[in-house]
Structures are given as C-alpha cells and as structure tokens.
Amino acid sequence: MCYHISNTKPARKLEDFFDVKFNKDVVYEPNYHLNGFDNRFVYIIPQENESAVIEPAKWGLLPENLENPVDFKKRFNTLNAKSESLFTSNLWKEPIVNRRCLILADGFFESKHVGKNKYPHYIRLKNHDPFAFAGIYNDHQNGVFSCSIITKKANPFMAEIHNSKERMPLILDTSFQKEWINPSLSKNSINEIIEKGFMTKEFEAYTVSKDVTNSRKNSNTIDILKPFYYPELNTLF
C-alpha cells in the first residue's frame, strides 16, 4: 500500500505542469518524504471547483460531519482506497462518484521483502516529472479537505518491488488526468480509467535508506532520496 510519498517540486513547477494555480491562501511546502501517518498536508486538484485550483488536503479520508476525527484515525486507516471496493464501501461509494481528485507527487516509497527483511525503494518517473495519483476526497465544514489515494493490483514492474501484497497506487496517465476530475464522468468511465488509465511513461526505482520507515528519524531531507547500497542484495535498480 502507498503510505510514503515525495513532492519535491516548487510551486511554480507544479502550476506550470498541471496548468492550475494554487489557492491564493495556500502556503505550499514541498516534501522529500511525506509519511501518511504524520498528519501532514498533501496537495490536490479537487473535482468540484468550477475554476480548478490546487488545495491542501489531509491525507486519510474522513467521513463528512465527523465529530471526532482523532478517534476515527485510531480505528481506521484511510490513506488508501482499494479500487475493488470503491462502489461498495460506505466510506468510498459517494466520493468516487462526486468527489474525485488528483493528488500531486513526484515519487513514492515501497518496500521489497527478501526473506525476513524489508528494503525500501524510491519510485519515480525516469524523466523526473511530477505526476498525479487518482484520489477521492471530502470537503469538511471547517474548509479542510481530506483524501485517499486509490490503489489497485500491481503491474509486473511494481509487483517486483511491492512483492508482499502486490498492490500499487493508481498513477494517472497525463491523458486521463483532466477526465478523472470531470464531474459528469459515468460509473463505467470511472471503472475504465481505473482499469486502463495507469501512467504509460517509464518508471525507475532504486533502494534507499531504511530511515524512511523509522519514525524516530527525520527523513524529510534530501538525503532520503539518495540511493543506498545493500551488499546483501548485490544490486541497485
């Protein structure tokens, strides 16, 4: 599952690449490593805006009109939403129809299991462009968004890395990004994008330090993106 991402690009780069401006009230913070359990903001382009803007959102979808979000987060992990249950889950089935979003990033981290050990890998596009996860969101009364990254069965490249559960985040090909946040998208069209809309550009992956999964370490630094050699693997992607 996808719980660790990066979004290192400056605001202007994201605005130019996605042809969308940030909400004028947003103070943007890039991240070398954003841990989904740290209760920090990701940045989304939500479906509902007539004139699309980039907004901050808490990662981990919360039900609308929720009275106790702290208790909810202790009981439920909603950082990811499984594509197979989007239209049947009480939490997902309304947002997937009415509140889809693009979640902006330029990389993410997954661990490969080798025997009893786990080796974190950093995955990004070979050309280092930013990209968009397919997401769903809720808009809460306090003006704060919350969101989840949609995941699906891994393709061969991703399954080689995330080899324990063989899942991957749905990274939308650029040709499907605007369509994903089209308010009039039908259920059949949503399912078609989930099935066929994965990014066609080539990815690369390499091993990084295990600090990325160590909550006692400050891993939100540029060093976390540097390749880390594990002699026992005898390889670097």
Steps between C-alpha positions, in 0.01 A plus 500: 500500500611859443576678828817694415534753216713792386404831343824692458410733214461875562152649479563669163609169345179331614286789378667496159494123465133452595389838360325580830574768758525452876223641714625851580473429875718187488852498642657215305760273659693251283595167657783256433315242710142539611391223737125449484484435873651839589174690444651741248351652187516366148390716207202420284305631203139432604214428265247748632673828422354676198841658445750234606751593770754305703390453861661346811335186635551276800612159379248242623136541400267596786121463485313825458359655820732288712498610864816324621765465226772400749302198616411410140866501395590274791246245380527529122779543246365686198825612337414267211172395339494162326363533147313171532272635776454863393135457401402271789671653805282737702798733533612500136186458288378860518837677453597279202193629316496862614842594638798372305833678507857500377757458778829659397838332551828420328588170666406244761660236720423127519686214667611175342498191722804275475476219753424661835640839398340801332689733266341838422504618140435844357291498182470790258462574130823464305467858377437619862175675407230549762193278469153458648357216706131435444326599820168560670428769758252656739455872566436569868312783669820656629622547142755219521513221242587138578595244236605143419725359229335230289693173471465199271670172414866562418638478148813282452744787566331604825438140612873430481553772764184483711514122499318427826153628407556582132304826507580837346358852508303601192725756330300658222640538152503867402231429239255398776569764764242759394245231425536356852374824655224550243179530711288328234711183484283186503559192715607304193747772404640512854556124493658523156753756622579283802552204267690669215610843622835419664799714401663387175830682558786288631582480871827436678565368852799469731567404861513773766583515870277321750468836675194552281306255718661597831264733685781609732696650210436827320490361147348806335839604362660478158725219625206260515482509119862395456565140385601272787700185432416174677785254435277201568278596206801534269305736278364850466211570267 
